Amino acid sequence: MALIISLLPLATVAQSRQTAGVPTAFGLKYYFTDAVEAALPKGILRSSPRSDYWREQVQELEWQAGPYNPGLSELLSQQADYFQLQGDHGSAIASLTRAVHVTRVNEGLQTELQIPLVRRLVENHLAQGDLGAADDLQDYLFFLYRENHVQDSVERVDASVEFLDWQRQAWLAELGEQREKRLYNAVQLLEDLLDDELMQAQMPLASHRRLVEMRMRLYYLVEQGRFGVPEDVFNGSLNRGFGSDPDSQITLEERQLQNLQRSAYGRGQRDLALLIERQYAEGDVLAANATRIALADWHLWHNQSKRARLEYIDAYNELSREEYLSYREQWLAQPRELPAGDVYFAPIALRDPQLNRIPVQATFMVNKRGQPRDIDVQVLVEGRAGFRGQLTRWLRAARFRPAVIDRELVDSPMVSREYTILF
């Protein structure tokens, strides 16, 4: 895949942006195994009326009331339910496509009534592994939300987050062409939604939080991109370099993303600090400290160890109240991969039937600087021992949130993770 683990060794690159921490690989080549299992499509068979029953119902209504009778939309949707539950996704797609057409004829081209039908079309295309068709439908789905809801409504914000998360996953899965334009447009959409501090303060807190979290996920992605830099420069080739001015050949989107790389650390700090301030102001101490930990992760990612330590310790102290102890244990007692959570997890990538999956067991400790040490990797599939060295190298380059015990960052005991490598 195009995004790989790299320390960006060239001095010219390092001078053009703030020094970033070593990136993790989650969502690029390897994933948490339990997350992989959760993302894979499940074959569900349920008892339902036979398929010819639904065909007879549709034909009868067409005969009595015509091919565009409004009642056909619901009947076709129920028919699609049957096909989907039986695993016949092609027939489900045909029924849902016709249901959308009937709905548009009766209710208008931009009617919101299409939305649940389009969502299910996406589900069925994903189940078939047709990521391109699902990608096209995501654009149409977001168009329907834009046409039916004002920009600062909860429905529009939720739809925007869902659409942006799809774009993030599509970037990681290398889906489609003009990948830089996809990422740039996603960043621009968030710029419009989080235009200024006043706009953020006026939207519901839950919406504000979701948009900031999504922007941080995109920032993490942008910081690992190699926009406008020729591949052979990173491969050590002497044929081309920065002296040949590769910037003259890059696209507008690549140049804008380069600029964002230089400012992402400061922007992320401001976003998270403003959200923390608002969460405290509205009395949500638990959420404020979850965001504080995310800010500490962001500092650590950029090798700002002192700043990270202060935020981790402040969060530990505030979460020491009895009602928060279980969260303190969950968030700080054990090392966690950076960026924490599912920032890089891209479930659509797992639906590619051509991908092979190799489970690997890794055991290691994480020191108080967030670096894995004493790594031992066991490949769980016979004949695939070559992946052992690959994952070992990835883990050496990864960064972790260190464990916090008794108000100090500490070296952790040995931890065990099961990962799935995709190839």
C-alpha positions, 0 to 999 in steps of 0.5 A: 500500500502507498502509506508505509512506515517511514522516518522521513530521513532527509534533512530537507523534509525534516526542516520543512515541518515540525519534527513528528513522532515515529508513526504507527502502522495500524490501518496500513498493513496490520490491525487488531485481530478482534477489530478485524473480526468485527469488521468482516461481513457476517452471513446471516440467514433467517427464516423469511417468506420464500422469494417467489412470495415477494415477487408475486406481491410486487407483480400483483401490486404493479398489475393493480396500480402501475409500476410507480405506485408509492406502495411499491417502494415499501414492498420492494424494500421488504423484498430486499430484506429477504434477499439480503438475509439470504445472502443474495446481495445482487437481488437485494441491490436490484430491489433497492435500486428500483425502490429508490427510483419509485421513491424519487418519482413519487416524492421528488429527486432530492427526497430524504425518504431515499436515505435509508434505502441508499444506506442499505444499498451501501451495505449490500455493495460492501457485502459483495466487495464492490467498494467502488459502487459503495464509494459512489453511493456515499457521495450521493448519500451525503448530497441528500443530507446536504439538501435536506438539513442545514449545516449546523443541524445535528443530522448534518453534523452526524452525516458529515462525520460519517461521510468523512470517516468513509473518506478516511477509510477509502484513503487507507484502502487506496480506493479510487483515483486522485487520493490526495484530492480526496483527503484534501476535500475531506480536510476542507469540509471540516474547515467549513464545519469548524470555521472559527471558535464562535461557530464551535461554541454555538453548536451542540457539545456532542457535535463539537466533540465528534467533529474535533475527533474526526479532524484529529484523525485526518491530521494524523493521516495528513502528517504521514503523507508524502505529498509531492515527493517522488517515490525514488527520493524516499528509496534513496535514488540519486537520480532525483531529489529536492534539488530538481524542484519536485514541487513544481510538478505537484498538484494544488491539493498536494501543496495544500496538504504539505502546508497543512503538515507544517501547521497540523501540530499547532492546529490540533493543540488548539482544537483539543484545548478549546474542546477541553475548555468547553467540556469543563465549562459544561461540567463534563469532567470525564469527557474533558479528561478523555480529551486531555489524554488525546492531547497528551497522545498528540504531544507524545506523537510529536516527541513533546514528552514533557508536555505529554507527561504533564497532561497524562498526570493531570488526567490521572489526578482528576480521574482519581475520584472514586466515580472515575477510577474504572475509566482511569484504569481503562485509559491509563493503567495499560499501554495503548498504541498511538494514536489510541483507538481506531484512528487508522482502522479502515474496515472497508479494506478488510472486505477485499476478497483478494486480501490474505490475513495472517494472525500474529501474536506479539509480546513486548513491554512498553517503557515510560517513553512509550517505546516497545522493547523486548519484542517477541513475535509468533506467527500463528500460521504455518509456513508464514514465518517471514512475517515475524520480522516484518511485524517486529520492525513495525513494532520497533517503530511504533509509539505507545501511550505509556502506563501511568501508575501512582502519578508516574509514567512507568515501564509496563509489564509484558503485554500481549497483542494479537494482530492481523497482517494484510497482504 
